[in-house]
Amino acid sequence: MGTYDTPPPAVVEYAPADPSIVPAADAPLADPDVSPDLFGIAGQADDAEATVGRVARPVNQKPWYKTPSVWWLLPITAVSAMFRASTIAPRTELFIKFACDELRPEYRVDVSQWDGMTKYIDESSGLEVPITYLSDPVQKGTLKATLLHPDKRCIQDKEVHRAAAKLSAGITSAQGMLSVLTVGWWTQYSDRVGRTKLLAISAAAVLITDALLFLVAFRADLAPGGYRILVVGGAIDGLAGGFSAVVAAGHAYVTDCSSPLTRSRIFSFWTGVVYAGGALGPSLGSLLNRHTNDLLSTFYLCTALHIVYGFLVFFVVPESLSVEARAKAREAYEADMNSHSQSIFGSLWRLTGFVRPLAVFIPKRRRSEDGWRARDWSLTFVGIAAVGVALNTGSYHYKFQYALKTFHWSSIQLGYWLSLVGFWRAVHLTIVLPLILKGLYARRERIADSDHLSDEEKEAKVKKTDLLVVRASLLIDLVGYILLGIVTSQNPFIGASVVLSFGGGFAPANQSLALALAHPSAHAARRHASAGKLPAPAKREVGRLFGALAVIQALGSQVIGPAVFSATFVASIGSHPRTIFWLSGVIIILALGALSAVRLDVDNVGHPESPNEETQLLR
């Protein structure tokens, strides 16, 4: 960036906050589903015309270093996505090491064993047993900064894997539950104090979790509960909104700084950055671990990045919301608080507000040709399918543990495998799937003369295509999980994982299908809103639905899914370790069963709906 050679004309640019059209991206290996950052939309959907989020910014009255711009966040977002993905594999192995150091201290790599001449006689068996002496190097006054990979015996110990699975489930559930409860409040808080303040708070919470991880790595004996204190770190991160709050604040910042004409391109680039980071990050972490032979090497770099990130967003990055916009947000918040009961029931009602968007999935009545009313369950079944996919997203950590134990991998091999799967998922979502959709739409246009079709008929064809992609994606997932449940050697496992990566078309197609079923007018407006912002009614409808999908994704992938798959993994790792893949397959079958009940009844298009039964629940 640099100064202007010629001052631009005085132009006032208004950038309305419109996160409802943001193409969200999920974790590197997960489907690019709606992100929990959309809770803020659901919470404020009834106030879509509010001026909060509008920025009146004379672009020529500030120097460049005080002017909000998307380029303040995009570079560091690219680096953060890559390094965040680089810690996935070593984190899995790190949890195994923490559990092994406590449960099997004799497996520690810093244990010194006396020579074979030093033995004692076991009275019960009469056998000579070598004496093992446990040495703790940190008690000698030196603190090593290198953490070696766990012993191979740790990787094969089923009790160690059970403890590591419980630790992972505890961290994820604590973070997920608190994030679900707080992210809506934090997103609205950013309207009142600014986006950068929320980003700085999130960075501080992440640094606390990093500090706890290093404490456990070097002096777990000083931590209350040993390695279990990492659950507290997850809870602290969740109280600050978790990664969802970071994504929400980042999306809001970009929205504040961009016009409707450029916003979609910016978010497409943003999503591409996440995909690229998800593919490159694990390999980067593996190369670093291989070179240093240190499990913590990637965490050192990530912590340094978190410090730099926190410094930048707190002291350097300009705030995107004007003082006037923040003042209006505070006034609106105070008015809202004063208009609601301050009793315990009023507080509980506000606390449970995050689940109220789910009311959009309540079957609504539609008037048929005969005049009687029947409930339309199609959107409900689409929501059930989304629940199944979200639950499977919560199983990734335990599948990583399975690969480590079964194929004797370390985090180095695991990272390479993650990059391979991430690469093919990115190829599918950015190249293969768009070409398939283009071909399907072109074929339908050749079969039917699109120039003579009504808008309702065109939307019906789009819905059929979306439903076809959703079902095909789940079928690919089912085939992949069946193969993973059958194969027992390394190369077939890698091949089955690549097959599974081609099921990533579910999320975008399911979002489009859900929107078309819930609000056809909003779906049409969203598809044709290329030259301006969505109409207010369409924006409210999009926000409510995406908020509901965000609730499903968050609860399934961060709360319920990890708990279900952790319990399954703990119970089956000793005898039937591939049970988690069969469970995923059963969940996919149930999701396919729900989608088989979806009916795209074109005759109902245009018939009036009954008054929305969920209206009161959404308020």
DOGULO-579502 format. One line per field, with one value per residue (C-alpha): residue number from 1; residue in three letters; y, z, x. Coordinates in steps of 0.001 Angstrom, whole numbers, plus 500000, padded with zeros to 6 digits. Example, Ala and Ser with C-alpha at 12.3 -4.5 7.8 and 13.67 -1.06 7.14 Angstrom:
seq	(1, 2)
type	(Ala, Ser)
py	(495500, 498940)
pz	(507800, 507140)
px	(512300, 513670)
***
This chain:
seq	(1, 2, 3, 4, 5, 6, 7, 8, 9, 10, 11, 12, 13, 14, 15, 16, 17, 18, 19, 20, 21, 22, 23, 24, 25, 26, 27, 28, 29, 30, 31, 32, 33, 34, 35, 36, 37, 38, 39, 40, 41, 42, 43, 44, 45, 46, 47, 48, 49, 50, 51, 52, 53, 54, 55, 56, 57, 58, 59, 60, 61, 62, 63, 64, 65, 66, 67, 68, 69, 70, 71, 72, 73, 74, 75, 76, 77, 78, 79, 80, 81, 82, 83, 84, 85, 86, 87, 88, 89, 90, 91, 92, 93, 94, 95, 96, 97, 98, 99, 100, 101, 102, 103, 104, 105, 106, 107, 108, 109, 110, 111, 112, 113, 114, 115, 116, 117, 118, 119, 120, 121, 122, 123, 124, 125, 126, 127, 128, 129, 130, 131, 132, 133, 134, 135, 136, 137, 138, 139, 140, 141, 142, 143, 144, 145, 146, 147, 148, 149, 150, 151, 152, 153, 154, 155, 156, 157, 158, 159, 160, 161, 162, 163, 164, 165, 166, 167, 168, 169, 170, 171, 172, 173, 174, 175, 176, 177, 178, 179, 180, 181, 182, 183, 184, 185, 186, 187, 188, 189, 190, 191, 192, 193, 194, 195, 196, 197, 198, 199, 200, 201, 202, 203, 204, 205, 206, 207, 208, 209, 210, 211, 212, 213, 214, 215, 216, 217, 218, 219, 220, 221, 222, 223, 224, 225, 226, 227, 228, 229, 230, 231, 232, 233, 234, 235, 236, 237, 238, 239, 240, 241, 242, 243, 244, 245, 246, 247, 248, 249, 250, 251, 252, 253, 254, 255, 256, 257, 258, 259, 260, 261, 262, 263, 264, 265, 266, 267, 268, 269, 270, 271, 272, 273, 274, 275, 276, 277, 278, 279, 280, 281, 282, 283, 284, 285, 286, 287, 288, 289, 290, 291, 292, 293, 294, 295, 296, 297, 298, 299, 300, 301, 302, 303, 304, 305, 306, 307, 308, 309, 310, 311, 312, 313, 314, 315, 316, 317, 318, 319, 320, 321, 322, 323, 324, 325, 326, 327, 328, 329, 330, 331, 332, 333, 334, 335, 336, 337, 338, 339, 340, 341, 342, 343, 344, 345, 346, 347, 348, 349, 350, 351, 352, 353, 354, 355, 356, 357, 358, 359, 360, 361, 362, 363, 364, 365, 366, 367, 368, 369, 370, 371, 372, 373, 374, 375, 376, 377, 378, 379, 380, 381, 382, 383, 384, 385, 386, 387, 388, 389, 390, 391, 392, 393, 394, 395, 396, 397, 398, 399, 400, 401, 402, 403, 404, 405, 406, 407, 408, 409, 410, 411, 412, 413, 414, 415, 416, 417, 418, 419, 420, 421, 422, 423, 424, 425, 426, 427, 428, 429, 430, 431, 432, 433, 434, 435, 436, 437, 438, 439, 440, 441, 442, 443, 444, 445, 446, 447, 448, 449, 450, 451, 452, 453, 454, 455, 456, 457, 458, 459, 460, 461, 462, 463, 464, 465, 466, 467, 468, 469, 470, 471, 472, 473, 474, 475, 476, 477, 478, 479, 480, 481, 482, 483, 484, 485, 486, 487, 488, 489, 490, 491, 492, 493, 494, 495, 496, 497, 498, 499, 500, 501, 502, 503, 504, 505, 506, 507, 508, 509, 510, 511, 512, 513, 514, 515, 516, 517, 518, 519, 520, 521, 522, 523, 524, 525, 526, 527, 528, 529, 530, 531, 532, 533, 534, 535, 536, 537, 538, 539, 540, 541, 542, 543, 544, 545, 546, 547, 548, 549, 550, 551, 552, 553, 554, 555, 556, 557, 558, 559, 560, 561, 562, 563, 564, 565, 566, 567, 568, 569, 570, 571, 572, 573, 574, 575, 576, 577, 578, 579, 580, 581, 582, 583, 584, 585, 586, 587, 588, 589, 590, 591, 592, 593, 594, 595, 596, 597, 598, 599, 600, 601, 602, 603, 604, 605, 606, 607, 608, 609, 610, 611, 612, 613, 614, 615, 616, 617, 618, 619)
type	(Met, Gly, Thr, Tyr, Asp, Thr, Pro, Pro, Pro, Ala, Val, Val, Glu, Tyr, Ala, Pro, Ala, Asp, Pro, Ser, Ile, Val, Pro, Ala, Ala, Asp, Ala, Pro, Leu, Ala, Asp, Pro, Asp, Val, Ser, Pro, Asp, Leu, Phe, Gly, Ile, Ala, Gly, Gln, Ala, Asp, Asp, Ala, Glu, Ala, Thr, Val, Gly, Arg, Val, Ala, Arg, Pro, Val, Asn, Gln, Lys, Pro, Trp, Tyr, Lys, Thr, Pro, Ser, Val, Trp, Trp, Leu, Leu, Pro, Ile, Thr, Ala, Val, Ser, Ala, Met, Phe, Arg, Ala, Ser, Thr, Ile, Ala, Pro, Arg, Thr, Glu, Leu, Phe, Ile, Lys, Phe, Ala, Cys, Asp, Glu, Leu, Arg, Pro, Glu, Tyr, Arg, Val, Asp, Val, Ser, Gln, Trp, Asp, Gly, Met, Thr, Lys, Tyr, Ile, Asp, Glu, Ser, Ser, Gly, Leu, Glu, Val, Pro, Ile, Thr, Tyr, Leu, Ser, Asp, Pro, Val, Gln, Lys, Gly, Thr, Leu, Lys, Ala, Thr, Leu, Leu, His, Pro, Asp, Lys, Arg, Cys, Ile, Gln, Asp, Lys, Glu, Val, His, Arg, Ala, Ala, Ala, Lys, Leu, Ser, Ala, Gly, Ile, Thr, Ser, Ala, Gln, Gly, Met, Leu, Ser, Val, Leu, Thr, Val, Gly, Trp, Trp, Thr, Gln, Tyr, Ser, Asp, Arg, Val, Gly, Arg, Thr, Lys, Leu, Leu, Ala, Ile, Ser, Ala, Ala, Ala, Val, Leu, Ile, Thr, Asp, Ala, Leu, Leu, Phe, Leu, Val, Ala, Phe, Arg, Ala, Asp, Leu, Ala, Pro, Gly, Gly, Tyr, Arg, Ile, Leu, Val, Val, Gly, Gly, Ala, Ile, Asp, Gly, Leu, Ala, Gly, Gly, Phe, Ser, Ala, Val, Val, Ala, Ala, Gly, His, Ala, Tyr, Val, Thr, Asp, Cys, Ser, Ser, Pro, Leu, Thr, Arg, Ser, Arg, Ile, Phe, Ser, Phe, Trp, Thr, Gly, Val, Val, Tyr, Ala, Gly, Gly, Ala, Leu, Gly, Pro, Ser, Leu, Gly, Ser, Leu, Leu, Asn, Arg, His, Thr, Asn, Asp, Leu, Leu, Ser, Thr, Phe, Tyr, Leu, Cys, Thr, Ala, Leu, His, Ile, Val, Tyr, Gly, Phe, Leu, Val, Phe, Phe, Val, Val, Pro, Glu, Ser, Leu, Ser, Val, Glu, Ala, Arg, Ala, Lys, Ala, Arg, Glu, Ala, Tyr, Glu, Ala, Asp, Met, Asn, Ser, His, Ser, Gln, Ser, Ile, Phe, Gly, Ser, Leu, Trp, Arg, Leu, Thr, Gly, Phe, Val, Arg, Pro, Leu, Ala, Val, Phe, Ile, Pro, Lys, Arg, Arg, Arg, Ser, Glu, Asp, Gly, Trp, Arg, Ala, Arg, Asp, Trp, Ser, Leu, Thr, Phe, Val, Gly, Ile, Ala, Ala, Val, Gly, Val, Ala, Leu, Asn, Thr, Gly, Ser, Tyr, His, Tyr, Lys, Phe, Gln, Tyr, Ala, Leu, Lys, Thr, Phe, His, Trp, Ser, Ser, Ile, Gln, Leu, Gly, Tyr, Trp, Leu, Ser, Leu, Val, Gly, Phe, Trp, Arg, Ala, Val, His, Leu, Thr, Ile, Val, Leu, Pro, Leu, Ile, Leu, Lys, Gly, Leu, Tyr, Ala, Arg, Arg, Glu, Arg, Ile, Ala, Asp, Ser, Asp, His, Leu, Ser, Asp, Glu, Glu, Lys, Glu, Ala, Lys, Val, Lys, Lys, Thr, Asp, Leu, Leu, Val, Val, Arg, Ala, Ser, Leu, Leu, Ile, Asp, Leu, Val, Gly, Tyr, Ile, Leu, Leu, Gly, Ile, Val, Thr, Ser, Gln, Asn, Pro, Phe, Ile, Gly, Ala, Ser, Val, Val, Leu, Ser, Phe, Gly, Gly, Gly, Phe, Ala, Pro, Ala, Asn, Gln, Ser, Leu, Ala, Leu, Ala, Leu, Ala, His, Pro, Ser, Ala, His, Ala, Ala, Arg, Arg, His, Ala, Ser, Ala, Gly, Lys, Leu, Pro, Ala, Pro, Ala, Lys, Arg, Glu, Val, Gly, Arg, Leu, Phe, Gly, Ala, Leu, Ala, Val, Ile, Gln, Ala, Leu, Gly, Ser, Gln, Val, Ile, Gly, Pro, Ala, Val, Phe, Ser, Ala, Thr, Phe, Val, Ala, Ser, Ile, Gly, Ser, His, Pro, Arg, Thr, Ile, Phe, Trp, Leu, Ser, Gly, Val, Ile, Ile, Ile, Leu, Ala, Leu, Gly, Ala, Leu, Ser, Ala, Val, Arg, Leu, Asp, Val, Asp, Asn, Val, Gly, His, Pro, Glu, Ser, Pro, Asn, Glu, Glu, Thr, Gln, Leu, Leu, Arg)
py	(500000, 503548, 507113, 508360, 510125, 512051, 512684, 510882, 512813, 513318, 510372, 509106, 505350, 503540, 499905, 498264, 495259, 492333, 489082, 487173, 486691, 485671, 482318, 480915, 478335, 475780, 473869, 472707, 469201, 470041, 470984, 474697, 474967, 477991, 479260, 480080, 483702, 483974, 483851, 487617, 487697, 485546, 487665, 490881, 489603, 491530, 494754, 494405, 498059, 499214, 501570, 499756, 498538, 501398, 503302, 506793, 507070, 509941, 507989, 510999, 512529, 509971, 508799, 505248, 503887, 505134, 504033, 500714, 498283, 494593, 494365, 494927, 491522, 489378, 488831, 487851, 485742, 483781, 483155, 482336, 479799, 478008, 477869, 476935, 473936, 473101, 472330, 469770, 466726, 467574, 468483, 464975, 463420, 465918, 464839, 461229, 462182, 464089, 461115, 458662, 460638, 460346, 456834, 455186, 457117, 454199, 454928, 458426, 459131, 460831, 457687, 456187, 452419, 450830, 448240, 444669, 443609, 445556, 443319, 442040, 438802, 438983, 436781, 435927, 434675, 434009, 435938, 438496, 441946, 444916, 447971, 451087, 454463, 457417, 460600, 464021, 466441, 469533, 468859, 469349, 473040, 472948, 473311, 471820, 473706, 470595, 468062, 464760, 462551, 459984, 456469, 454009, 452069, 455098, 455141, 451482, 451672, 451599, 453137, 456079, 456547, 456465, 459178, 461297, 460951, 462073, 465055, 466093, 465725, 467761, 470620, 470691, 470433, 473129, 475451, 474609, 474981, 478291, 479575, 478776, 480637, 483698, 484272, 486073, 488469, 489062, 489837, 492421, 493698, 494378, 496646, 498752, 498871, 497974, 494937, 495263, 495194, 491820, 490505, 491648, 489961, 486721, 486903, 487334, 484268, 482196, 483282, 482038, 478634, 478600, 479345, 476471, 474103, 475019, 474641, 471106, 470299, 471220, 471141, 469236, 468476, 472168, 472339, 471482, 468290, 467787, 467812, 468166, 471874, 472175, 471883, 475180, 476679, 475527, 477043, 480387, 480406, 479568, 482379, 484775, 483451, 480972, 480801, 481635, 485109, 485658, 484667, 486818, 489897, 489367, 488996, 492058, 494098, 493157, 493900, 497328, 498172, 496861, 497808, 495364, 495192, 493974, 492066, 488715, 488702, 489562, 486774, 484326, 485181, 484871, 481378, 480425, 481502, 479178, 476271, 476945, 477126, 473888, 472125, 473610, 473973, 470300, 469666, 472751, 471471, 468038, 469482, 471634, 468741, 466506, 469089, 469986, 466671, 468832, 468472, 472073, 473735, 474629, 475838, 478190, 479771, 479957, 481624, 484168, 484802, 485226, 487840, 489747, 489426, 490742, 493682, 494578, 494446, 496358, 499072, 499176, 498014, 500905, 500383, 499863, 501158, 504896, 506536, 507435, 503862, 502531, 505169, 504197, 500551, 501337, 503306, 500449, 497963, 500049, 500457, 496717, 495972, 498426, 496946, 493430, 492097, 492164, 489206, 485824, 484606, 487463, 486652, 482974, 483931, 486011, 483270, 480692, 483037, 481132, 478133, 480113, 480348, 476582, 477393, 477978, 474181, 473776, 472343, 475080, 474701, 475394, 475661, 472966, 473084, 471462, 474186, 472095, 472709, 470223, 470598, 470768, 468737, 469171, 471898, 469874, 466889, 469113, 470318, 466710, 465932, 468971, 467649, 464340, 465972, 468298, 465322, 463646, 466817, 466255, 462911, 464093, 464018, 460388, 459380, 460992, 458913, 455795, 456489, 457048, 453788, 451542, 452560, 453504, 457061, 460071, 463605, 463949, 461295, 462474, 466002, 464812, 462805, 465812, 467949, 465327, 465146, 468935, 469345, 467064, 468652, 472070, 470755, 469325, 472468, 474971, 473088, 469790, 470762, 474119, 472330, 469678, 472321, 474274, 471145, 470292, 473774, 473813, 470448, 471578, 474737, 472671, 470343, 473171, 476530, 478723, 481872, 480677, 479465, 481395, 482382, 479662, 477000, 478198, 478057, 474562, 473398, 474969, 473144, 469832, 470372, 471300, 468218, 466029, 467424, 467014, 463383, 462556, 464134, 462046, 458899, 459624, 460120, 456806, 454962, 456583, 455606, 452031, 451739, 453188, 450652, 447769, 448516, 447576, 448704, 452129, 452730, 451700, 453894, 456886, 456125, 455863, 459198, 460828, 459404, 460936, 464355, 464451, 464568, 468217, 469486, 468864, 472109, 474763, 472826, 472171, 475863, 476796, 474090, 475101, 478738, 477816, 475667, 478167, 481394, 481121, 484897, 485340, 482603, 484314, 487708, 486308, 484645, 487855, 490397, 490910, 494670, 495701, 494601, 492268, 493690, 494038, 491190, 488843, 489822, 488980, 485602, 484738, 485772, 483664, 480551, 480865, 481516, 478245, 476358, 477921, 476638, 473134, 473269, 474559, 472158, 469159, 469689, 471236, 469805, 466712, 465161, 465088, 463627, 460857, 459872, 460124, 457676, 455353, 455523, 454925, 451886, 450304, 451168, 447981, 445510, 447172, 450423, 450983, 451333, 455120, 454803, 452539, 454972, 457769, 455577, 454940, 458680, 459307, 456640, 458409, 461720, 460129, 458719, 462194, 463632, 460881, 462293, 465786, 466663, 469504, 470149, 472826, 473040, 474630, 477501, 480598, 479312, 481345, 479975, 479993, 482643, 481713, 479635, 480316, 484105, 484382, 482057, 484115, 487276)
pz	(500000, 499448, 499150, 496196, 493411, 492497, 495145, 494197, 493973, 497150, 497298, 500249, 500151, 502058, 502793, 504440, 506554, 504741, 505998, 504700, 501321, 502683, 501371, 504644, 504906, 507553, 508874, 506382, 506092, 506733, 504196, 503393, 505353, 506962, 509796, 513292, 512564, 511058, 514514, 514493, 511442, 513102, 516208, 514259, 511401, 512522, 512349, 508829, 508103, 511026, 510134, 512408, 510247, 507767, 507407, 505977, 505044, 503014, 501396, 500770, 504247, 505932, 505222, 503949, 507294, 508972, 506222, 506739, 503913, 503276, 502626, 506298, 507140, 504020, 504163, 507820, 507291, 504595, 506880, 509860, 507877, 506783, 510236, 511896, 509568, 510246, 513904, 513215, 512910, 515687, 518026, 517678, 518454, 521254, 523029, 522791, 524325, 527189, 528022, 527660, 529945, 532730, 532134, 530926, 532368, 531576, 527864, 528096, 525824, 528704, 530868, 531710, 532189, 534033, 532160, 531962, 534850, 537304, 538034, 540838, 541351, 541154, 544062, 542469, 539175, 540013, 536917, 536725, 535918, 534850, 537069, 535324, 536705, 535834, 535380, 535058, 533354, 534397, 538020, 537240, 536664, 532877, 530833, 527379, 524618, 522451, 522790, 521101, 519453, 521751, 521917, 519444, 522380, 523222, 519723, 520066, 523620, 523585, 527058, 525934, 522897, 525082, 527325, 524324, 522796, 526041, 526221, 522664, 523262, 526463, 524800, 521738, 523720, 526220, 523443, 521271, 523909, 525207, 521699, 520677, 523736, 523392, 519704, 519090, 521952, 520773, 517202, 518494, 520884, 517879, 516516, 519655, 520185, 516787, 514874, 515793, 519520, 519148, 517081, 519797, 522546, 520561, 520040, 523791, 524519, 522022, 523650, 526998, 525483, 523942, 527340, 528934, 526206, 526798, 530551, 530086, 527591, 529994, 533542, 533600, 537266, 538090, 536381, 538421, 536915, 534731, 531006, 531701, 532300, 528506, 528784, 530699, 527764, 525416, 527730, 527801, 524021, 523870, 526273, 523865, 521025, 519676, 516067, 515090, 516588, 514682, 511410, 512185, 513012, 509974, 507648, 509176, 508760, 505091, 504579, 506168, 503811, 500540, 498177, 497082, 493624, 494898, 498000, 496359, 494654, 497914, 499813, 497009, 497396, 501183, 500798, 498361, 500917, 503503, 501041, 500119, 503785, 504512, 501758, 502322, 506110, 507144, 504775, 506087, 509634, 508655, 506981, 510014, 512445, 510325, 510187, 513892, 515371, 517730, 518212, 519400, 516460, 514666, 517921, 518491, 515098, 515657, 519035, 517521, 514808, 517430, 519221, 515989, 515036, 518395, 518210, 514690, 515307, 518584, 517598, 513808, 511851, 511426, 512753, 510014, 511963, 512331, 515706, 514653, 513691, 517011, 518905, 517087, 517880, 521572, 521545, 519827, 522327, 525309, 523849, 523295, 526855, 528274, 526224, 527617, 531062, 533360, 535374, 535435, 532839, 530534, 530918, 530169, 527107, 525774, 526631, 524596, 521656, 519702, 519193, 518159, 514494, 514307, 514175, 510432, 510064, 511594, 508840, 507475, 506056, 502381, 500715, 498122, 495032, 497008, 499606, 502548, 504284, 504471, 506125, 503925, 505549, 502811, 504564, 507786, 506025, 504496, 508016, 509250, 506482, 507525, 511101, 509922, 507986, 510911, 513276, 510993, 511010, 514727, 514085, 512380, 515404, 516181, 512575, 512853, 515961, 514107, 511326, 513824, 515650, 512710, 510276, 512845, 511523, 513269, 512877, 509879, 507807, 509121, 507905, 504403, 504302, 505420, 502697, 500080, 501156, 501417, 497944, 496294, 498223, 496991, 493414, 493633, 495058, 492834, 489521, 489285, 490950, 489112, 485781, 486683, 487666, 484494, 482439, 484298, 483846, 480166, 479617, 481256, 479155, 475980, 476957, 477818, 476094, 479034, 477276, 477580, 481163, 484045, 487041, 489106, 486547, 486380, 490161, 490129, 487786, 490031, 493035, 491189, 490332, 493929, 495248, 492751, 493856, 497546, 497123, 494916, 497426, 500260, 498131, 497543, 501294, 501937, 499492, 501080, 504622, 503573, 501977, 505094, 507199, 505046, 504163, 506583, 504822, 504252, 500498, 500197, 503222, 501471, 498307, 500230, 501911, 498504, 497409, 500512, 499624, 496537, 498716, 499575, 497290, 499943, 501871, 499129, 497317, 500565, 501473, 498092, 498315, 501831, 500802, 497757, 499873, 502698, 500742, 496944, 496604, 498656, 496679, 493390, 494725, 495986, 492648, 490722, 493173, 491173, 490836, 494244, 497696, 498511, 499234, 502925, 503108, 501240, 503526, 506636, 505206, 504185, 507574, 509513, 507468, 507482, 511197, 511656, 509499, 511535, 514759, 513290, 512123, 515450, 517672, 515445, 514758, 518059, 520739, 519900, 517201, 519219, 522219, 520171, 518265, 521341, 523215, 520203, 519738, 523428, 523491, 520259, 519903, 521607, 519553, 516523, 515796, 512444, 514152, 513824, 510025, 510105, 512459, 509966, 507230, 509249, 509820, 506076, 505345, 507699, 505976, 502580, 503924, 504986, 501570, 499827, 501477, 500044, 497527, 495086, 494409, 491735, 491971, 495380, 494017, 494140, 496563, 499740, 502829, 506216, 508602, 509641, 512771, 513778, 513795, 517529, 518216, 516033, 518004)
px	(500000, 501107, 499892, 497872, 499812, 496679, 494034, 490824, 487574, 485615, 483283, 481308, 481081, 478346, 479030, 476011, 476786, 475231, 476710, 473700, 475331, 478722, 479943, 481236, 483980, 484509, 487490, 490114, 488675, 485059, 482430, 482215, 479029, 477491, 479594, 478360, 479247, 475778, 474180, 474394, 472164, 469556, 469627, 469138, 467009, 463932, 465910, 467283, 466716, 468831, 471593, 474027, 476841, 476684, 479880, 479895, 483498, 484938, 487725, 489990, 489975, 492233, 495754, 496021, 497219, 494022, 491656, 489820, 490453, 489988, 493720, 494425, 492935, 493274, 497075, 497144, 494012, 495835, 498809, 496568, 494536, 497684, 499277, 495999, 495795, 499447, 498644, 495894, 498166, 500668, 497797, 496391, 499771, 500313, 497124, 498281, 501633, 499997, 497785, 500668, 502993, 500426, 499089, 502294, 505247, 507549, 506999, 508421, 511365, 513222, 513102, 516477, 516694, 519611, 521616, 520455, 522699, 520562, 517599, 515464, 513582, 509793, 508657, 505325, 506758, 510383, 511450, 514228, 512794, 514947, 514686, 513362, 514393, 512157, 514119, 512522, 514896, 512994, 513839, 517508, 517044, 516990, 513831, 514057, 512229, 511940, 509141, 509912, 507325, 505694, 507030, 505499, 504096, 501956, 500482, 499465, 498091, 494288, 493995, 496096, 493872, 490779, 492195, 493234, 489768, 488129, 490486, 489681, 485947, 486166, 488030, 485782, 482543, 483539, 484599, 481604, 478895, 480209, 480850, 477280, 475991, 478223, 478992, 475691, 476388, 479950, 478884, 476421, 479088, 481316, 478568, 478856, 482641, 484083, 485279, 488946, 488170, 486481, 489385, 491814, 489764, 489680, 493451, 493981, 491826, 493805, 497076, 495761, 495017, 498505, 500043, 498118, 499279, 502930, 502419, 501120, 503875, 506686, 505309, 502038, 502726, 502188, 498791, 495678, 494319, 497365, 496662, 492926, 493455, 493408, 489623, 489718, 491596, 488854, 486254, 488090, 488253, 484544, 483658, 485375, 483223, 485754, 486805, 483223, 483578, 486825, 485158, 482122, 484197, 486410, 483437, 481789, 484994, 485251, 481557, 481936, 484808, 483398, 480622, 477904, 479480, 482859, 481807, 481117, 484521, 486260, 484544, 485252, 488922, 488563, 487094, 489836, 492418, 490847, 490882, 494508, 495490, 493659, 495579, 499047, 499051, 499280, 502196, 503954, 503533, 504831, 507916, 508623, 508177, 510362, 513139, 513058, 511859, 509814, 506056, 505818, 507564, 504332, 502791, 505725, 505123, 501365, 501817, 504194, 501613, 498877, 500988, 501618, 497958, 496764, 499174, 498052, 494301, 494601, 497076, 497434, 494383, 491897, 488396, 485810, 482811, 482505, 481964, 478419, 477570, 478854, 476881, 473689, 474353, 474740, 471497, 469680, 471106, 470031, 466557, 466299, 467417, 464906, 462071, 462549, 461975, 465004, 463683, 465321, 462813, 463709, 467394, 466780, 464743, 467613, 470115, 468205, 467853, 470496, 468164, 465087, 466138, 465560, 461854, 462195, 462293, 458824, 456577, 454339, 450873, 450237, 446854, 446278, 444067, 441229, 441302, 442480, 445772, 448620, 451977, 455055, 457838, 460445, 462419, 462320, 463873, 466552, 467369, 467599, 470099, 472137, 472165, 473626, 476450, 477202, 477434, 479965, 482055, 482606, 484293, 487488, 489804, 488979, 489574, 492992, 493667, 492556, 495071, 497883, 497189, 496363, 499087, 501757, 501848, 503294, 502004, 504342, 502559, 499201, 499921, 500795, 497570, 495525, 497075, 496260, 492624, 492390, 493881, 491343, 488480, 489586, 489874, 486372, 484788, 486567, 486846, 484946, 481656, 481267, 481825, 479245, 476697, 477359, 476763, 473548, 472114, 473100, 471418, 468194, 468181, 468555, 465719, 463324, 463246, 464212, 462997, 459400, 459590, 458095, 460191, 458493, 459394, 462994, 463268, 461768, 464530, 467158, 465696, 465800, 469452, 470290, 468501, 470354, 473735, 472852, 471825, 474819, 477220, 475791, 476014, 479704, 480139, 478401, 480666, 483712, 482726, 481921, 485352, 487005, 485132, 486364, 489987, 492733, 495915, 497404, 497109, 493434, 492702, 494270, 492297, 489018, 489768, 490233, 486868, 485320, 486725, 484485, 481373, 481957, 479208, 476565, 476904, 476532, 473800, 471929, 472020, 470592, 467923, 466898, 466566, 464477, 462146, 461830, 461461, 461351, 461163, 464325, 466051, 465217, 466260, 469538, 470291, 469637, 471098, 474262, 474014, 472851, 471893, 469052, 465599, 464841, 462270, 464599, 467478, 465442, 464455, 468009, 469338, 466851, 467458, 471235, 471130, 469246, 471754, 474543, 472966, 472816, 476415, 477714, 475770, 476453, 480151, 481251, 478971, 476930, 479109, 482353, 480536, 478895, 482022, 484235, 482015, 481993, 485764, 486465, 484172, 485410, 489116, 490229, 488182, 486527, 488378, 486610, 483232, 483416, 483356, 480319, 478591, 479285, 477833, 474665, 474261, 474639, 472001, 469590, 470335, 469679, 466437, 465367, 466241, 464294, 461169, 461742, 459027, 459567, 455882, 455801, 452016, 452339, 454391, 452330, 449747, 449578, 451184, 449633, 450883, 454388, 454027, 457589, 457252, 456800, 459718, 462028, 461444)
***
